[in-house]
Amino acid sequence: MEVQNGRLFRLLAKLGTINERPEFQKDPAWSETGDRYLLKLFRDHLFHQVTEAGTPWIDLSHIVSCLNKLDAGVPEKISLVSRDEKSVLVVTYSDLKRCFDSTFQELQAAAAGSL
């Protein structure tokens, strides 16, 4: 159980460094474009679900299940909906894992170059 907790924590920490970075390399739209936008929608899928009545829907098993699927890169499809509900993107967890890994590697490379 401790191994899984550590693995899930690392995923959440990496997701936080990506999603909560409003600007990168002097680009204020960095988190709103490309792979980062998919990851932002995934974050909303994890943490910002609501019921039909508009009340928060909080299900920790949903969060753990989605994180495990992301980590494994399963081919299951997932619908990601924009906050204004005008866009729906259908991707697989394997697509999201590719976006996640490449974006985090981009941040790591930039951090290593600044030392």
Backbone as JSON Lines, residues from 0, in Angstrom:
{"i":0,"aa":"M","n":[0.82,-1.19,0.0],"ca":[0.0,0.0,0.0],"c":[0.87,1.26,0.0]}
{"i":1,"aa":"E","n":[1.96,1.27,0.76],"ca":[2.83,2.43,0.82],"c":[3.46,2.74,-0.53]}
{"i":2,"aa":"V","n":[3.79,1.68,-1.29],"ca":[4.37,1.89,-2.62],"c":[3.37,2.6,-3.51]}
{"i":3,"aa":"Q","n":[2.1,2.17,-3.46],"ca":[1.07,2.81,-4.27],"c":[0.87,4.25,-3.84]}
{"i":4,"aa":"N","n":[0.87,4.52,-2.55],"ca":[0.7,5.89,-2.06],"c":[1.81,6.79,-2.59]}
{"i":5,"aa":"G","n":[3.05,6.31,-2.54],"ca":[4.18,7.08,-3.04],"c":[4.08,7.34,-4.53]}
{"i":6,"aa":"R","n":[3.67,6.32,-5.28],"ca":[3.54,6.45,-6.73],"c":[2.45,7.46,-7.08]}
{"i":7,"aa":"L","n":[1.32,7.38,-6.4],"ca":[0.23,8.31,-6.67],"c":[0.62,9.73,-6.25]}
{"i":8,"aa":"F","n":[1.34,9.87,-5.14],"ca":[1.8,11.19,-4.73],"c":[2.72,11.8,-5.79]}
{"i":9,"aa":"R","n":[3.65,11.01,-6.33],"ca":[4.55,11.52,-7.37],"c":[3.76,11.97,-8.59]}
{"i":10,"aa":"L","n":[2.75,11.2,-8.98],"ca":[1.91,11.61,-10.11],"c":[1.22,12.94,-9.83]}
{"i":11,"aa":"L","n":[0.65,13.07,-8.64],"ca":[-0.04,14.32,-8.28],"c":[0.93,15.49,-8.22]}
{"i":12,"aa":"A","n":[2.12,15.26,-7.68],"ca":[3.11,16.34,-7.6],"c":[3.53,16.79,-9.0]}
{"i":13,"aa":"K","n":[3.76,15.85,-9.89],"ca":[4.14,16.19,-11.27],"c":[3.0,16.91,-11.97]}
{"i":14,"aa":"L","n":[1.78,16.42,-11.78],"ca":[0.61,17.06,-12.4],"c":[0.47,18.49,-11.89]}
{"i":15,"aa":"G","n":[0.72,18.69,-10.61],"ca":[0.66,20.04,-10.03],"c":[1.7,20.98,-10.62]}
{"i":16,"aa":"T","n":[2.91,20.47,-10.86],"ca":[3.94,21.34,-11.43],"c":[3.62,21.73,-12.87]}
{"i":17,"aa":"I","n":[2.86,20.9,-13.54],"ca":[2.46,21.2,-14.92],"c":[1.24,22.13,-14.92]}
{"i":18,"aa":"N","n":[0.19,21.72,-14.22],"ca":[-1.08,22.45,-14.27],"c":[-1.04,23.8,-13.58]}
{"i":19,"aa":"E","n":[-0.29,23.93,-12.55],"ca":[-0.31,25.17,-11.78],"c":[0.83,26.1,-12.18]}
{"i":20,"aa":"R","n":[1.26,26.0,-13.43],"ca":[2.33,26.85,-13.96],"c":[1.7,27.73,-15.05]}
{"i":21,"aa":"P","n":[1.24,28.91,-14.69],"ca":[0.53,29.74,-15.65],"c":[1.4,30.25,-16.8]}
{"i":22,"aa":"E","n":[2.71,30.31,-16.57],"ca":[3.6,30.83,-17.61],"c":[4.88,30.01,-17.61]}
{"i":23,"aa":"F","n":[5.39,29.73,-18.79],"ca":[6.65,29.01,-18.93],"c":[7.35,29.57,-20.15]}
{"i":24,"aa":"Q","n":[8.63,29.85,-20.03],"ca":[9.43,30.41,-21.11],"c":[8.79,31.67,-21.7]}
{"i":25,"aa":"K","n":[8.3,32.51,-20.8],"ca":[7.68,33.81,-21.14],"c":[6.46,33.69,-22.03]}
{"i":26,"aa":"D","n":[5.78,32.54,-21.98],"ca":[4.57,32.32,-22.76],"c":[3.39,32.23,-21.8]}
{"i":27,"aa":"P","n":[2.59,33.3,-21.69],"ca":[1.48,33.28,-20.73],"c":[0.39,32.27,-21.09]}
{"i":28,"aa":"A","n":[0.37,31.78,-22.32],"ca":[-0.65,30.8,-22.73],"c":[-0.12,29.37,-22.66]}
{"i":29,"aa":"W","n":[1.06,29.17,-22.09],"ca":[1.7,27.86,-22.08],"c":[0.79,26.76,-21.55]}
{"i":30,"aa":"S","n":[0.14,26.99,-20.42],"ca":[-0.69,25.94,-19.82],"c":[-2.02,25.76,-20.53]}
{"i":31,"aa":"E","n":[-2.32,26.61,-21.49],"ca":[-3.61,26.57,-22.19],"c":[-3.51,25.99,-23.59]}
{"i":32,"aa":"T","n":[-2.35,25.46,-23.96],"ca":[-2.17,25.0,-25.33],"c":[-1.61,23.58,-25.36]}
{"i":33,"aa":"G","n":[-1.89,22.89,-26.45],"ca":[-1.31,21.59,-26.72],"c":[-1.53,20.57,-25.63]}
{"i":34,"aa":"D","n":[-0.47,19.82,-25.36],"ca":[-0.54,18.76,-24.37],"c":[-0.94,19.27,-23.0]}
{"i":35,"aa":"R","n":[-0.48,20.47,-22.66],"ca":[-0.79,21.02,-21.33],"c":[-2.28,21.27,-21.16]}
{"i":36,"aa":"Y","n":[-2.96,21.64,-22.25],"ca":[-4.4,21.86,-22.15],"c":[-5.12,20.55,-21.85]}
{"i":37,"aa":"L","n":[-4.7,19.46,-22.49],"ca":[-5.29,18.15,-22.2],"c":[-5.1,17.8,-20.73]}
{"i":38,"aa":"L","n":[-3.92,18.08,-20.2],"ca":[-3.65,17.77,-18.8],"c":[-4.45,18.65,-17.85]}
{"i":39,"aa":"K","n":[-4.71,19.87,-18.27],"ca":[-5.56,20.75,-17.47],"c":[-6.99,20.2,-17.43]}
{"i":40,"aa":"L","n":[-7.48,19.76,-18.57],"ca":[-8.82,19.16,-18.61],"c":[-8.87,17.87,-17.8]}
{"i":41,"aa":"F","n":[-7.78,17.1,-17.83],"ca":[-7.71,15.89,-17.03],"c":[-7.75,16.22,-15.54]}
{"i":42,"aa":"R","n":[-7.04,17.27,-15.14],"ca":[-7.1,17.71,-13.74],"c":[-8.53,18.05,-13.35]}
{"i":43,"aa":"D","n":[-9.24,18.75,-14.23],"ca":[-10.64,19.07,-13.95],"c":[-11.48,17.8,-13.85]}
{"i":44,"aa":"H","n":[-11.19,16.82,-14.71],"ca":[-11.91,15.54,-14.68],"c":[-11.68,14.83,-13.34]}
{"i":45,"aa":"L","n":[-10.46,14.93,-12.83],"ca":[-10.15,14.29,-11.55],"c":[-10.83,14.98,-10.37]}
{"i":46,"aa":"F","n":[-10.71,16.3,-10.31],"ca":[-11.03,17.02,-9.09],"c":[-12.25,17.92,-9.13]}
{"i":47,"aa":"H","n":[-12.77,18.23,-10.3],"ca":[-13.83,19.23,-10.38],"c":[-15.13,18.69,-10.96]}
{"i":48,"aa":"Q","n":[-15.43,17.43,-10.71],"ca":[-16.69,16.84,-11.17],"c":[-17.86,17.44,-10.39]}
{"i":49,"aa":"V","n":[-19.0,17.53,-11.05],"ca":[-20.23,18.01,-10.4],"c":[-21.39,17.08,-10.75]}
{"i":50,"aa":"T","n":[-22.4,17.11,-9.91],"ca":[-23.61,16.34,-10.17],"c":[-24.47,17.1,-11.18]}
{"i":51,"aa":"E","n":[-25.57,16.49,-11.6],"ca":[-26.49,17.17,-12.52],"c":[-27.06,18.43,-11.9]}
{"i":52,"aa":"A","n":[-27.15,18.47,-10.57],"ca":[-27.67,19.64,-9.87],"c":[-26.6,20.72,-9.69]}
{"i":53,"aa":"G","n":[-25.36,20.41,-10.11],"ca":[-24.29,21.4,-10.02],"c":[-23.52,21.38,-8.71]}
{"i":54,"aa":"T","n":[-23.8,20.43,-7.85],"ca":[-23.07,20.35,-6.59],"c":[-21.8,19.52,-6.79]}
{"i":55,"aa":"P","n":[-20.77,19.78,-5.98],"ca":[-19.53,19.01,-6.13],"c":[-19.75,17.52,-5.94]}
{"i":56,"aa":"W","n":[-19.14,16.74,-6.82],"ca":[-19.16,15.28,-6.72],"c":[-17.76,14.86,-6.35]}
{"i":57,"aa":"I","n":[-17.61,14.35,-5.15],"ca":[-16.3,13.98,-4.65],"c":[-16.27,12.47,-4.44]}
{"i":58,"aa":"D","n":[-15.4,11.82,-5.21],"ca":[-15.28,10.36,-5.16],"c":[-13.8,10.01,-5.22]}
{"i":59,"aa":"L","n":[-13.22,9.7,-4.07],"ca":[-11.78,9.42,-4.02],"c":[-11.42,8.18,-4.83]}
{"i":60,"aa":"S","n":[-12.32,7.22,-4.94],"ca":[-12.02,6.03,-5.74],"c":[-11.91,6.4,-7.22]}
{"i":61,"aa":"H","n":[-12.69,7.38,-7.67],"ca":[-12.59,7.89,-9.05],"c":[-11.2,8.48,-9.29]}
{"i":62,"aa":"I","n":[-10.72,9.27,-8.34],"ca":[-9.41,9.91,-8.47],"c":[-8.3,8.86,-8.52]}
{"i":63,"aa":"V","n":[-8.33,7.91,-7.59],"ca":[-7.3,6.86,-7.55],"c":[-7.35,6.01,-8.81]}
{"i":64,"aa":"S","n":[-8.55,5.65,-9.25],"ca":[-8.69,4.83,-10.46],"c":[-8.14,5.55,-11.68]}
{"i":65,"aa":"C","n":[-8.48,6.82,-11.84],"ca":[-7.99,7.6,-12.99],"c":[-6.47,7.76,-12.96]}
{"i":66,"aa":"L","n":[-5.92,8.01,-11.78],"ca":[-4.47,8.15,-11.66],"c":[-3.76,6.83,-11.99]}
{"i":67,"aa":"N","n":[-4.32,5.71,-11.54],"ca":[-3.74,4.41,-11.87],"c":[-3.78,4.15,-13.37]}
{"i":68,"aa":"K","n":[-4.88,4.52,-14.02],"ca":[-5.0,4.35,-15.47],"c":[-4.0,5.24,-16.2]}
{"i":69,"aa":"L","n":[-3.81,6.46,-15.71],"ca":[-2.82,7.35,-16.3],"c":[-1.42,6.76,-16.16]}
{"i":70,"aa":"D","n":[-1.09,6.3,-14.97],"ca":[0.23,5.76,-14.72],"c":[0.51,4.54,-15.6]}
{"i":71,"aa":"A","n":[-0.5,3.7,-15.8],"ca":[-0.33,2.5,-16.62],"c":[-0.44,2.8,-18.11]}
{"i":72,"aa":"G","n":[-1.03,3.95,-18.46],"ca":[-1.2,4.3,-19.86],"c":[-2.15,3.36,-20.58]}
{"i":73,"aa":"V","n":[-3.26,3.03,-19.93],"ca":[-4.2,2.08,-20.53],"c":[-4.87,2.69,-21.76]}
{"i":74,"aa":"P","n":[-5.29,1.85,-22.7],"ca":[-5.89,2.35,-23.94],"c":[-7.36,2.79,-23.8]}
{"i":75,"aa":"E","n":[-7.9,2.76,-22.61],"ca":[-9.29,3.17,-22.39],"c":[-9.5,4.63,-22.76]}
{"i":76,"aa":"K","n":[-10.62,4.92,-23.41],"ca":[-10.94,6.3,-23.8],"c":[-11.59,7.05,-22.64]}
{"i":77,"aa":"I","n":[-11.35,8.35,-22.65],"ca":[-11.9,9.24,-21.62],"c":[-12.36,10.52,-22.32]}
{"i":78,"aa":"S","n":[-13.48,11.06,-21.9],"ca":[-13.98,12.32,-22.44],"c":[-13.59,13.45,-21.5]}
{"i":79,"aa":"L","n":[-12.9,14.45,-22.05],"ca":[-12.5,15.61,-21.27],"c":[-13.3,16.8,-21.76]}
{"i":80,"aa":"V","n":[-13.97,17.47,-20.86],"ca":[-14.89,18.55,-21.2],"c":[-14.31,19.87,-20.7]}
{"i":81,"aa":"S","n":[-14.34,20.89,-21.57],"ca":[-13.86,22.21,-21.16],"c":[-14.8,22.8,-20.12]}
{"i":82,"aa":"R","n":[-14.29,23.76,-19.37],"ca":[-15.11,24.34,-18.3],"c":[-16.36,25.02,-18.82]}
{"i":83,"aa":"D","n":[-16.3,25.58,-20.03],"ca":[-17.5,26.21,-20.59],"c":[-18.4,25.21,-21.29]}
{"i":84,"aa":"E","n":[-18.0,23.95,-21.28],"ca":[-18.75,22.83,-21.87],"c":[-18.95,22.96,-23.37]}
{"i":85,"aa":"K","n":[-18.14,23.78,-24.03],"ca":[-18.25,23.95,-25.48],"c":[-17.35,22.98,-26.24]}
{"i":86,"aa":"S","n":[-16.4,22.38,-25.55],"ca":[-15.47,21.44,-26.2],"c":[-15.43,20.14,-25.43]}
{"i":87,"aa":"V","n":[-15.46,19.04,-26.17],"ca":[-15.28,17.72,-25.6],"c":[-14.18,17.04,-26.4]}
{"i":88,"aa":"L","n":[-13.13,16.63,-25.71],"ca":[-12.02,15.94,-26.36],"c":[-11.99,14.5,-25.87]}
{"i":89,"aa":"V","n":[-11.95,13.56,-26.8],"ca":[-11.88,12.15,-26.45],"c":[-10.45,11.68,-26.67]}
{"i":90,"aa":"V","n":[-9.82,11.24,-25.61],"ca":[-8.44,10.77,-25.66],"c":[-8.35,9.47,-24.85]}
{"i":91,"aa":"T","n":[-7.23,8.78,-25.0],"ca":[-7.0,7.6,-24.17],"c":[-6.06,7.98,-23.03]}
{"i":92,"aa":"Y","n":[-6.07,7.14,-22.02],"ca":[-5.12,7.35,-20.93],"c":[-3.7,7.23,-21.44]}
{"i":93,"aa":"S","n":[-3.48,6.41,-22.46],"ca":[-2.13,6.31,-23.03],"c":[-1.74,7.62,-23.71]}
{"i":94,"aa":"D","n":[-2.7,8.3,-24.36],"ca":[-2.43,9.63,-24.92],"c":[-2.06,10.61,-23.81]}
{"i":95,"aa":"L","n":[-2.83,10.57,-22.73],"ca":[-2.57,11.47,-21.6],"c":[-1.21,11.19,-20.96]}
{"i":96,"aa":"K","n":[-0.85,9.92,-20.87],"ca":[0.45,9.56,-20.29],"c":[1.58,10.12,-21.16]}
{"i":97,"aa":"R","n":[1.43,10.03,-22.47],"ca":[2.44,10.58,-23.37],"c":[2.56,12.09,-23.17]}
{"i":98,"aa":"C","n":[1.42,12.79,-23.09],"ca":[1.42,14.24,-22.84],"c":[2.06,14.56,-21.5]}
{"i":99,"aa":"F","n":[1.7,13.8,-20.5],"ca":[2.19,13.99,-19.13],"c":[3.7,13.83,-19.09]}
{"i":100,"aa":"D","n":[4.19,12.72,-19.64],"ca":[5.64,12.44,-19.6],"c":[6.43,13.48,-20.38]}
{"i":101,"aa":"S","n":[5.98,13.82,-21.58],"ca":[6.75,14.76,-22.4],"c":[6.74,16.16,-21.8]}
{"i":102,"aa":"T","n":[5.63,16.59,-21.24],"ca":[5.56,17.91,-20.63],"c":[6.42,17.99,-19.38]}
{"i":103,"aa":"F","n":[6.38,16.94,-18.56],"ca":[7.21,16.96,-17.36],"c":[8.69,16.92,-17.73]}
{"i":104,"aa":"Q","n":[9.05,16.17,-18.75],"ca":[10.44,16.14,-19.21],"c":[10.88,17.51,-19.72]}
{"i":105,"aa":"E","n":[9.97,18.23,-20.37],"ca":[10.27,19.59,-20.84],"c":[10.6,20.51,-19.65]}
{"i":106,"aa":"L","n":[9.81,20.39,-18.59],"ca":[10.06,21.2,-17.39],"c":[11.37,20.81,-16.73]}
{"i":107,"aa":"Q","n":[11.64,19.51,-16.65],"ca":[12.89,19.04,-16.04],"c":[14.1,19.53,-16.82]}
{"i":108,"aa":"A","n":[14.01,19.5,-18.15],"ca":[15.12,19.95,-18.97],"c":[15.38,21.45,-18.75]}
{"i":109,"aa":"A","n":[14.31,22.21,-18.66],"ca":[14.46,23.65,-18.42],"c":[15.06,23.91,-17.04]}
{"i":110,"aa":"A","n":[14.64,23.12,-16.05],"ca":[15.17,23.29,-14.7],"c":[16.66,22.92,-14.66]}
{"i":111,"aa":"A","n":[17.04,21.87,-15.36],"ca":[18.45,21.45,-15.4],"c":[19.31,22.48,-16.12]}
{"i":112,"aa":"G","n":[18.75,23.13,-17.13],"ca":[19.5,24.14,-17.88],"c":[19.68,25.43,-17.11]}
{"i":113,"aa":"S","n":[18.87,25.66,-16.08],"ca":[18.97,26.91,-15.34],"c":[19.93,26.82,-14.17]}
{"i":114,"aa":"L","n":[20.5,25.63,-13.94],"ca":[21.42,25.47,-12.79],"c":[22.77,26.04,-13.07]}
